[in-house]
Amino acid sequence: MAYDFSRRYFFFGSLLAGAVPRAGFGSTPSLKALGYKSPNEKLNVASIGAGGKAASDIHGCAASENIVALCDVDDKQAANIYKQFEKPPKYKDFRKMLDKEGSGIDAVIVTIPDHMHATAAMHCMERGKHVYVQKPLAHTIWECRQLAEAANKYKVATQMGNQGYSNEGTRQCAETIWSGEIGNVKEVHAWTDRPIWPQGVTEIPAETPVPDTLDWDLWLGIANQRQFTAGGAGYPAGFADGGFYLPANWRGFYDFGCGALGDMACHIFGAPNLALKLGAPTSVECIKKEGASPFMFPKKSVIRFDFPARGSMPAVKLFWYDAMKETPKIEGVPEGEYLGDLPMPARPQGQGGPGRGGRGPGEDGMRMPRTEGTGRVFNWSQIEALQQHPPTRLPTPNGSLFIGDKGMITTGTYGEQTRLIPVAQMKDYNFPQPILTRSPGHYHDWIRACKGGDAACSNFNVAGPFTEWIALGVISLHFEGKLEWDPVKMRITNNAEANKYLRPAFRKGWSFV
């Protein structure tokens, strides 16, 4: 399948990622005439993936829709969902599920390892099925483009699973920047504590038997054949039941995942992508790397993206830091300011131990303000509580900082708790009047689109160009020096070898459609 891409693709993507009217995020005001369901009818939803993150995606849709078919290559990982949803038929090969159950399926969740996102989604879309694909949208830049064009060709409703795009704080951040509050933004920093799985391993352990519950060949999918290994003695098992590849350590492998970028950049860079209407970068460079491996992502990295001027917005540079143990020190930020996710206040003396410093309620009973579907919204009372009861523990370091020529804004992991820095400015501050639509929640945003409503906020016209530049960052980890990018020709112009990472190779027996 070949598509003609022009500069309109990148303009359209950046337009949808930023200047979105209250009428909706998409270009199609109503899809009912195209045969979409009535809002009162329930969708018949299938899921490719049933273990891990797929479980919450399934429950998110099952709250209002029908779950009619399930597929997972590993019965052990899918066991809990299979017990909770006993009636739907179960499959290990999504191609067989689509062939046999396709006539009764309206929409499909795709929550499997990154390297299979695009292949599974394309098989669904070419059959006319709406798709919700977990972040990152795809493993390579070529796949991102194919999915974006196919979504338009087949006229299906789409959404990438970066739920921060639906959060109130992401919209507040964009509207505050567009109001001119912090002036021209020329620099953004974003950071994460990921990876929380092994990376930088340099030797592959000896082969071990494939578990009876797992179809290893189907799990590999389009990737090259290799022996299965569970890891063995001395392997840093990390988390999620250990295992060299499964069930979750695949994120650290170039062949299967996208590392910390794929896991968290689609979240943390969501607010910058929307607020700054980023489009495509001119270059990317890995400027620091520790613990390199020939087949795994490095243990730690810092990456710089450079974007050109966009309309009235000046050129901007973005910095990505992963494997952080604490929030990075950024020039111009006053000492003592909290960046990214806010900590919880300590419990007052006499009422027990310190607050948890995490994402839930503190032990003093205070819960961050939250409305369903909007994420945690900043409130000045949070700062007052922290002033009265300083935290004894900080949250894991995740967040972003926008630096303008008149001020700064920080957001949390999922674009939440948006606030000016220094935070004292927020005491009597009122956010600008809303000009963007507000989301009913990330799943329902997609479900509404499936039934004929406005296109979802992270539909593939938005998510495709967004994930492209994140995938470009992944490529930069293979090389020293800057990679210069021509988005129209889809080519790295100063490093011929780097272009081999732009698209996947398909193992015999697999095809994109």
C-alpha positions as CSV (number, residue, x, y, z in Angstrom):
1,M,0.0,0.0,0.0
2,A,1.5,3.3,-1.1
3,Y,0.3,6.8,-0.1
4,D,1.2,10.2,-1.4
5,F,2.3,12.4,1.5
6,S,2.8,16.2,1.1
7,R,3.3,19.1,3.4
8,R,-0.5,19.2,4.0
9,Y,0.0,16.0,6.1
10,F,2.3,17.8,8.5
11,F,0.3,21.0,8.5
12,F,-3.0,19.1,9.1
13,G,-1.4,17.1,12.0
14,S,0.0,20.2,13.7
15,L,-3.2,22.1,13.2
16,L,-5.3,19.4,14.8
17,A,-2.7,19.1,17.6
18,G,-3.1,22.7,18.5
19,A,-5.7,25.2,17.1
20,V,-8.8,23.2,17.8
21,P,-12.1,25.0,18.0
22,R,-14.8,24.2,20.5
23,A,-16.7,22.5,17.7
24,G,-14.4,19.5,18.0
25,F,-11.0,18.0,17.4
26,G,-11.7,16.5,14.0
27,S,-12.5,17.5,10.5
28,T,-15.7,15.6,10.2
29,P,-18.6,17.2,12.1
30,S,-20.9,14.2,11.8
31,L,-20.3,10.6,10.7
32,K,-23.9,9.3,11.1
33,A,-24.4,9.6,7.4
34,L,-21.5,7.2,6.8
35,G,-23.4,4.4,8.7
36,Y,-22.1,5.0,12.2
37,K,-24.1,3.8,15.2
38,S,-26.6,5.9,17.1
39,P,-25.2,7.3,20.4
40,N,-27.8,5.2,22.2
41,E,-26.6,1.9,20.7
42,K,-23.8,0.0,22.3
43,L,-20.7,-0.8,20.3
44,N,-19.5,-4.3,19.9
45,V,-15.9,-4.1,21.0
46,A,-13.1,-6.7,20.6
47,S,-9.7,-6.5,22.1
48,I,-6.3,-7.6,20.7
49,G,-4.5,-8.0,24.0
50,A,-6.1,-9.0,27.3
51,G,-3.3,-8.9,29.9
52,G,-1.4,-6.0,31.4
53,K,-2.6,-2.6,30.2
54,A,-5.2,-4.2,28.0
55,A,-7.2,-5.1,31.1
56,S,-7.9,-1.4,32.0
57,D,-8.6,-0.5,28.4
58,I,-11.2,-3.3,28.2
59,H,-12.8,-2.2,31.5
60,G,-12.8,1.4,30.3
61,C,-14.9,0.4,27.3
62,A,-16.9,-2.3,29.0
63,A,-18.4,0.4,31.3
64,S,-20.7,1.4,28.5
65,E,-20.2,-0.9,25.6
66,N,-20.3,-4.7,24.8
67,I,-17.1,-6.8,24.8
68,V,-17.7,-9.4,22.2
69,A,-14.3,-11.1,21.5
70,L,-10.9,-11.3,23.1
71,C,-7.5,-12.2,21.9
72,D,-4.2,-12.7,23.6
73,V,-1.1,-14.9,22.8
74,D,-0.6,-15.8,26.4
75,D,-3.4,-17.5,28.4
76,K,-1.6,-16.8,31.7
77,Q,-1.5,-13.1,31.3
78,A,-5.1,-13.0,29.9
79,A,-6.5,-15.2,32.7
80,N,-8.0,-12.5,34.9
81,I,-9.8,-10.8,32.0
82,Y,-10.9,-14.2,30.6
83,K,-12.5,-15.0,33.9
84,Q,-14.2,-11.6,34.2
85,F,-15.5,-11.9,30.6
86,E,-16.4,-15.5,30.2
87,K,-18.9,-15.3,27.3
88,P,-16.9,-13.7,24.5
89,P,-14.9,-16.1,22.3
90,K,-11.2,-16.2,22.9
91,Y,-8.4,-16.3,20.3
92,K,-4.6,-16.3,20.2
93,D,-4.3,-15.1,16.6
94,F,-6.0,-11.7,15.9
95,R,-6.3,-12.5,12.2
96,K,-8.4,-15.5,13.0
97,M,-10.5,-13.5,15.4
98,L,-11.2,-10.8,12.7
99,D,-11.9,-13.4,10.1
100,K,-14.4,-15.4,12.2
101,E,-16.0,-12.7,14.4
102,G,-15.5,-9.7,12.1
103,S,-19.2,-9.3,11.1
104,G,-20.1,-8.8,14.8
105,I,-17.3,-6.4,15.7
106,D,-17.7,-2.6,15.4
107,A,-14.4,-1.5,17.1
108,V,-11.2,-3.0,18.4
109,I,-8.8,-2.2,21.2
110,V,-5.1,-2.8,20.3
111,T,-3.0,-3.1,23.4
112,I,0.0,-5.4,22.7
113,P,3.8,-4.9,22.4
114,D,4.7,-1.8,20.3
115,H,6.1,-3.7,17.3
116,M,2.7,-5.2,16.5
117,H,0.5,-2.1,17.0
118,A,0.4,-1.0,13.4
119,T,0.0,-4.5,11.9
120,A,-2.9,-5.3,14.1
121,A,-4.5,-1.9,13.7
122,M,-4.2,-2.0,9.9
123,H,-5.9,-5.4,9.8
124,C,-8.8,-3.9,11.7
125,M,-9.1,-0.7,9.8
126,E,-9.1,-2.3,6.4
127,R,-12.1,-4.3,7.5
128,G,-13.8,-1.0,8.5
129,K,-13.3,-1.4,12.3
130,H,-12.7,1.6,14.5
131,V,-9.5,1.3,16.6
132,Y,-8.2,2.4,19.9
133,V,-4.4,1.8,19.8
134,Q,-2.2,2.1,22.9
135,K,0.7,4.5,22.9
136,P,3.0,4.7,21.1
137,L,0.8,4.6,18.0
138,A,3.4,2.5,16.1
139,H,7.0,1.2,16.3
140,T,8.3,3.1,13.2
141,I,7.7,6.4,11.3
142,W,6.5,4.6,8.2
143,E,3.9,2.7,10.2
144,C,2.6,6.0,11.7
145,R,2.0,7.4,8.3
146,Q,0.3,4.3,7.0
147,L,-2.1,4.3,9.9
148,A,-3.0,8.0,9.6
149,E,-3.7,7.7,5.9
150,A,-5.6,4.4,6.4
151,A,-7.8,6.0,9.1
152,N,-8.9,8.6,6.6
153,K,-9.2,6.2,3.7
154,Y,-11.4,3.7,5.6
155,K,-13.3,6.5,7.5
156,V,-13.0,4.9,10.9
157,A,-12.8,6.5,14.3
158,T,-9.4,6.3,15.9
159,Q,-7.7,7.2,19.2
160,M,-4.2,6.6,20.6
161,G,-4.1,5.7,24.3
162,N,-2.3,8.7,25.6
163,Q,-5.0,9.7,28.1
164,G,-3.3,12.9,29.1
165,Y,-4.5,14.4,25.8
166,S,-8.0,14.3,27.3
167,N,-7.0,15.9,30.6
168,E,-8.1,19.4,31.7
169,G,-4.5,20.4,32.5
170,T,-3.3,19.8,29.0
171,R,-6.0,22.2,27.7
172,Q,-5.3,24.7,30.4
173,C,-1.6,24.7,29.4
174,A,-2.3,25.2,25.7
175,E,-4.8,28.0,26.4
176,T,-2.5,29.8,28.8
177,I,0.4,29.7,26.3
178,W,-1.8,30.9,23.5
179,S,-3.0,33.8,25.7
180,G,0.6,35.0,25.8
181,E,0.9,34.6,29.6
182,I,4.5,33.3,29.4
183,G,5.5,34.9,26.1
184,N,7.2,33.1,23.3
185,V,8.2,29.6,24.3
186,K,11.7,28.7,22.9
187,E,12.6,25.8,25.2
188,V,10.8,22.8,26.8
189,H,12.2,20.2,29.2
190,A,10.5,16.9,29.9
191,W,11.6,14.1,32.2
192,T,10.6,10.6,33.5
193,D,11.8,8.0,35.9
194,R,11.3,5.3,33.2
195,P,12.7,2.8,32.4
196,I,11.5,0.8,35.4
197,W,12.4,-2.4,33.5
198,P,15.9,-3.6,32.5
199,Q,17.8,-1.8,29.7
200,G,21.4,-1.8,28.7
201,V,21.8,-5.6,29.1
202,T,24.5,-6.8,26.6
203,E,24.1,-10.5,26.6
204,I,21.1,-12.7,25.8
205,P,20.6,-15.6,28.3
206,A,20.4,-19.2,27.2
207,E,17.3,-20.6,25.7
208,T,14.6,-21.8,28.1
209,P,11.3,-23.8,27.4
210,V,8.4,-21.8,26.1
211,P,5.6,-21.7,28.7
212,D,2.6,-23.9,27.8
213,T,0.3,-20.9,28.0
214,L,2.3,-18.8,25.4
215,D,2.3,-18.9,21.6
216,W,5.8,-17.6,21.2
217,D,5.6,-17.5,17.4
218,L,2.5,-15.3,17.5
219,W,4.0,-13.1,20.2
220,L,7.0,-12.4,17.9
221,G,4.6,-11.5,15.1
222,I,6.4,-9.6,12.3
223,A,9.7,-9.6,14.2
224,N,12.6,-12.0,13.3
225,Q,12.5,-15.5,14.8
226,R,14.6,-16.0,17.9
227,Q,14.8,-18.4,20.8
228,F,12.7,-17.9,23.8
229,T,14.4,-17.2,27.1
230,A,12.9,-16.4,30.5
231,G,16.2,-14.9,31.6
232,G,17.9,-17.2,34.1
233,A,20.3,-16.7,36.9
234,G,21.9,-13.2,37.0
235,Y,19.4,-11.5,34.8
236,P,18.0,-8.3,36.2
237,A,14.4,-9.3,36.1
238,G,13.1,-5.8,36.8
239,F,9.3,-5.9,37.4
240,A,6.1,-7.6,36.2
241,D,7.0,-11.2,37.1
242,G,10.5,-10.9,35.7
243,G,11.3,-12.7,32.4
244,F,13.7,-11.6,29.7
245,Y,11.0,-10.5,27.2
246,L,7.7,-11.2,28.9
247,P,5.4,-10.1,30.2
248,A,6.5,-6.4,30.2
249,N,10.3,-6.2,29.7
250,W,9.9,-6.1,25.9
251,R,9.7,-2.3,26.2
252,G,13.5,-2.3,26.6
253,F,14.3,-4.0,23.3
254,Y,14.8,-2.2,20.0
255,D,13.0,-5.0,18.1
256,F,9.8,-4.9,20.3
257,G,9.5,-1.6,22.2
258,C,10.3,2.1,22.1
259,G,11.9,2.4,25.5
260,A,11.1,5.2,27.9
261,L,10.2,7.4,25.0
262,G,7.5,5.1,23.8
263,D,6.2,4.5,27.3
264,M,6.0,8.1,28.6
265,A,6.8,10.7,25.9
266,C,3.3,10.3,24.3
267,H,2.1,11.3,27.8
268,I,4.6,13.9,29.0
269,F,5.1,15.5,25.6
270,G,1.4,15.6,25.0
271,A,0.9,19.1,26.4
272,P,3.9,20.5,24.5
273,N,2.7,18.9,21.3
274,L,-0.8,20.5,21.7
275,A,0.2,23.8,23.1
276,L,3.1,24.5,20.7
277,K,1.5,22.9,17.6
278,L,4.7,21.1,17.0
279,G,4.4,19.3,13.7
280,A,7.7,17.8,12.5
281,P,11.2,18.6,13.8
282,T,14.1,19.6,11.7
283,S,16.6,17.5,13.7
284,V,17.0,15.2,16.7
285,E,20.2,14.3,18.6
286,C,20.9,12.0,21.5
287,I,23.3,14.3,23.5
288,K,23.9,11.9,26.4
289,K,23.8,8.1,26.7
290,E,24.8,5.7,29.4
291,G,24.8,1.9,29.3
292,A,24.5,1.2,25.6
293,S,23.5,-2.2,24.3
294,P,23.4,-3.7,20.7
295,F,19.9,-4.9,21.2
296,M,18.4,-2.9,24.1
297,F,17.8,0.7,24.8
298,P,20.5,2.4,26.9
299,K,20.2,2.6,30.6
300,K,19.9,6.4,30.5
301,S,19.7,9.1,27.8
302,V,19.1,12.8,27.1
303,I,17.7,13.7,23.7
304,R,17.2,17.1,22.0
305,F,14.6,17.8,19.4
306,D,14.6,21.0,17.3
307,F,11.4,22.3,15.8
308,P,11.2,25.2,13.3
309,A,9.0,28.3,13.6
310,R,5.3,27.6,13.3
311,G,3.1,30.5,12.3
312,S,3.6,33.2,14.9
313,M,5.4,30.7,17.2
314,P,9.3,30.8,17.2
315,A,11.6,27.9,16.7
316,V,11.7,25.7,19.9
317,K,14.1,23.1,21.3
318,L,12.8,20.2,23.5
319,F,14.9,18.2,25.9
320,W,14.0,14.7,27.0
321,Y,15.6,13.1,30.1
322,D,14.9,9.5,31.1
323,A,15.9,7.2,34.0
324,M,15.8,10.2,36.4
325,K,16.1,9.7,40.1
326,E,15.0,13.3,40.8
327,T,13.6,16.3,38.9
328,P,16.4,17.8,36.7
329,K,17.9,21.1,37.8
330,I,16.9,23.7,35.1
331,E,18.4,27.1,34.9
332,G,16.1,29.9,35.9
333,V,13.8,27.8,38.2
334,P,13.9,29.2,41.7
335,E,15.1,26.9,44.5
336,G,12.4,25.0,46.3
337,E,9.8,25.1,43.4
338,Y,8.1,21.8,42.7
339,L,8.1,20.8,39.0
340,G,5.9,18.2,37.4
341,D,3.7,16.1,39.6
342,L,3.1,17.8,43.0
343,P,3.9,15.9,46.2
344,M,1.3,15.1,48.8
345,P,1.5,17.1,52.1
346,A,2.8,15.2,55.1
347,R,0.2,14.0,57.6
348,P,0.0,16.5,60.6
349,Q,1.8,15.3,63.7
350,G,-0.3,13.1,65.9
351,Q,-2.2,11.7,62.9
352,G,0.3,9.0,61.9
353,G,3.1,8.8,59.5
354,P,4.0,11.0,56.5
355,G,1.9,11.3,53.4
356,R,2.6,8.8,50.6
357,G,3.9,11.4,48.1
358,G,2.2,9.4,45.4
359,R,-0.7,9.9,43.0
360,G,-3.5,9.0,45.3
361,P,-4.8,10.5,48.6
362,G,-2.3,11.4,51.3
363,E,-2.6,9.8,54.7
364,D,-4.1,13.0,56.1
365,G,-7.2,12.3,53.9
366,M,-6.6,15.0,51.4
367,R,-7.3,14.0,47.8
368,M,-6.2,15.9,44.8
369,P,-9.1,17.6,43.1
370,R,-10.3,15.3,40.2
371,T,-13.3,15.2,37.9
372,E,-13.8,12.0,36.0
373,G,-12.0,12.2,32.6
374,T,-10.1,15.4,33.4
375,G,-7.2,14.2,35.5
376,R,-5.9,16.1,38.5
377,V,-6.6,19.9,38.2
378,F,-4.4,22.4,40.1
379,N,-5.9,24.2,43.0
380,W,-4.2,26.8,45.2
381,S,-5.3,24.8,48.3
382,Q,-2.8,22.2,47.4
383,I,0.1,24.7,47.8
384,E,-1.3,25.9,51.1
385,A,-1.4,22.4,52.4
386,L,2.2,21.8,51.3
387,Q,3.2,25.0,53.0
388,Q,1.6,23.9,56.2
389,H,2.7,20.3,56.0
390,P,5.9,20.0,53.9
391,P,6.1,16.6,52.2
392,T,8.5,14.0,53.6
393,R,8.5,12.2,50.3
394,L,8.5,13.4,46.7
395,P,6.6,11.7,43.9
396,T,8.6,9.9,41.2
397,P,10.1,12.5,38.8
398,N,7.8,12.9,35.8
399,G,6.7,16.2,34.1
400,S,7.5,19.0,31.8
401,L,8.5,22.7,32.0
402,F,7.9,25.3,29.3
403,I,10.3,28.3,29.3
404,G,9.0,31.4,27.7
405,D,10.5,34.9,27.5
406,K,8.0,36.2,30.1
407,G,7.6,33.2,32.4
408,M,7.3,29.4,32.9
409,I,4.6,26.7,33.1
410,T,5.0,23.2,34.4
411,T,2.7,20.2,34.0
412,G,2.6,16.7,35.6
413,T,3.0,13.3,34.0
414,Y,-0.3,13.4,32.1
415,G,-0.6,17.1,31.6
416,E,-2.1,17.5,35.0
417,Q,-1.7,20.1,37.7
418,T,-0.8,22.8,35.2
419,R,0.6,25.9,37.0
420,L,2.8,28.9,36.5
421,I,6.3,28.9,38.0
422,P,7.1,30.5,40.5
423,V,3.9,28.9,41.8
424,A,3.2,32.0,44.0
425,Q,1.7,33.6,40.8
426,M,-1.2,31.0,41.0
427,K,-2.6,32.4,44.3
428,D,-5.1,34.7,42.6
429,Y,-4.6,33.5,39.0
430,N,-7.6,32.6,36.8
431,F,-6.9,30.4,33.7
432,P,-8.0,31.9,30.4
433,Q,-11.5,31.3,29.1
434,P,-11.7,27.9,27.5
435,I,-11.5,27.8,23.7
436,L,-10.9,24.0,23.3
437,T,-13.5,21.4,23.7
438,R,-13.4,19.5,27.0
439,S,-13.2,15.7,26.9
440,P,-15.7,13.3,28.5
441,G,-12.8,10.9,29.2
442,H,-10.4,9.3,26.8
443,Y,-12.3,6.1,26.2
444,H,-15.7,7.8,25.8
445,D,-14.1,10.4,23.5
446,W,-13.3,7.6,21.1
447,I,-16.6,5.8,21.7
448,R,-18.4,9.0,20.9
449,A,-16.5,9.3,17.7
450,C,-17.3,5.7,16.8
451,K,-21.0,6.5,17.1
452,G,-20.8,9.6,14.8
453,G,-19.6,12.4,17.1
454,D,-16.5,14.6,16.7
455,A,-13.2,12.9,16.0
456,A,-11.4,11.9,19.1
457,C,-8.7,14.3,20.5
458,S,-5.8,11.9,19.8
459,N,-7.2,10.5,16.5
460,F,-4.5,9.4,14.1
461,N,-4.4,12.7,12.2
462,V,-3.0,14.0,15.5
463,A,-1.3,10.9,16.9
464,G,0.4,10.0,13.6
465,P,2.6,13.1,13.3
466,F,3.1,13.2,17.1
467,T,4.4,9.7,17.3
468,E,6.5,10.2,14.2
469,W,8.8,12.6,16.0
470,I,9.0,10.4,19.1
471,A,10.0,7.5,16.8
472,L,12.7,9.8,15.4
473,G,14.0,10.2,18.9
474,V,14.2,6.4,19.2
475,I,16.3,6.3,16.0
476,S,18.7,8.9,17.4
477,L,19.7,6.5,20.2
478,H,21.5,4.3,17.7
479,F,23.8,7.0,16.6
480,E,26.3,9.7,17.7
481,G,25.5,13.3,16.4
482,K,22.6,15.1,15.0
483,L,20.1,13.5,12.6
484,E,18.6,16.0,10.1
485,W,15.0,15.2,9.1
486,D,13.1,15.9,5.9
487,P,9.5,15.0,6.8
488,V,8.1,15.4,3.3
489,K,10.5,12.9,1.8
490,M,10.5,10.9,5.0
491,R,14.2,10.7,5.0
492,I,17.1,11.4,7.4
493,T,19.3,13.5,5.1
494,N,22.7,13.3,6.7
495,N,22.9,9.7,7.7
496,A,22.0,7.0,5.2
497,E,22.3,4.2,7.7
498,A,19.7,5.7,10.0
499,N,17.1,5.4,7.3
500,K,16.9,1.6,7.7
501,Y,15.1,2.3,11.0
502,L,12.2,4.2,9.3
503,R,10.1,1.1,8.5
504,P,9.9,-2.4,9.8
505,A,10.8,-5.7,8.1
506,F,8.1,-8.3,8.0
507,R,8.9,-11.9,8.8
508,K,7.6,-14.5,6.3
509,G,4.0,-15.2,6.9
510,W,3.1,-11.7,8.0
511,S,1.9,-8.8,6.0
512,F,0.7,-5.3,6.8
513,V,-2.7,-5.8,5.2
